[in-house]
Amino acid sequence: MKIISADDVHASLSYPAMVDALQEAYSGSFSMPPRQVFLLDDEPGNHDAFAVLPSWNDELIAVKSFTYFPDNPPPEFSSLYSKIMLFDRKHGEPLALVDGTSVTFWRTAGISGLTSRLLSREDSKTLLLLGTGNLAPYIIKAQLSVRPIERVMTWGRTPNKAKAITEQFANENKAVRFEAVEDLQHACGEADIIVSATGSHEPLVLGDWVTPGTHTDFIGNHHATKRECDTALVAKSKVYADSYVNCFKEAGEVLVPIDEGAITKDHILGELTEMCSGAVKLRESEEEITLFKSIGMALSDLVGAGAAYRAIT
């Protein structure tokens, strides 16, 4: 059985290959029971948790397990540890133990790139990224791999972090103009693709700011009562989600407008499997605004870990 480290994962994966693998997997057959999240005790104020996310297809069985201890003291301990166990689907043989944190970065950004491939205008040239965390560089790389992006704007609550990301990519890619922005309203109006991957509990992207033809993608929020965009944007967009189950359980971007009576569940036009298989209509005009809400699916972990395993064996 192989032990695949974070360094191995980073050396093995690339875009758009990761995007291609995700699209193929979600177009095919697979099984994915609901993820299980367990609080480790009932003490008031405790948030220590353990989670298990299983999935399988015709080739592999995978289970990602992670622990979340938000009060862990840095730098000795991380707040999150994650591993993915891979088994051969035909015989059940254990194949590899893969670093799950690195795979999560690659596959989460890969889904963002995939949904831009499916929903954004083919001539999209300007990307706005909200969020300066560890995921940000992967999102930029994934988006650059699927659309002819000429300009990337980054925004964060700490302007110096947005500037640092901008400088990093400007040195690596001279063909694209990178800039840190502070006027979020103006930036939203200029963007062809908006990706939000923040920890914000209040709307950052407003419907009045987003122009016709824009594709929007919301990644950061996993709370039923919180959201990264307002009701106005959801109401005027063609809305899709990674899965109906996730969306109607954890996506405040959708659940809050439903509670307000602004939309119904029927406003969600499709989930990722339907989008990849062609079972639902996607963008139909240059003027439509599209919105994708991502929570995270175990099959994406299988795809990322499987790609890393195949690359080193």
VENTA-V245328 format. One record per run of one state. SS is the DSSP state (A for helix, B for strand, O for the rest). FROM is the first residue (numbers start at 0). LEN is the number of residues. If there is no record, write none. Layout:
SS_FROM_LEN ; SS_FROM_LEN
This chain:
O_0_1 ; B_1_3 ; O_4_1 ; A_5_7 ; O_12_4 ; A_16_11 ; O_27_3 ; B_30_1 ; O_31_4 ; B_35_4 ; O_39_9 ; B_48_8 ; O_56_3 ; B_59_9 ; O_68_11 ; B_79_9 ; O_88_5 ; B_93_6 ; A_99_20 ; O_119_6 ; B_125_5 ; O_130_5 ; A_135_11 ; O_146_4 ; B_150_5 ; O_155_3 ; A_158_14 ; O_172_4 ; B_176_4 ; O_180_3 ; A_183_7 ; O_190_2 ; B_192_4 ; O_196_8 ; B_204_1 ; O_205_1 ; A_206_3 ; O_209_5 ; B_214_4 ; O_218_10 ; B_228_1 ; O_229_1 ; A_230_5 ; O_235_2 ; B_237_4 ; O_241_2 ; A_243_7 ; O_250_1 ; A_251_9 ; O_260_4 ; A_264_3 ; B_267_4 ; A_271_6 ; O_277_12 ; B_289_4 ; O_293_4 ; A_297_15 ; O_312_1
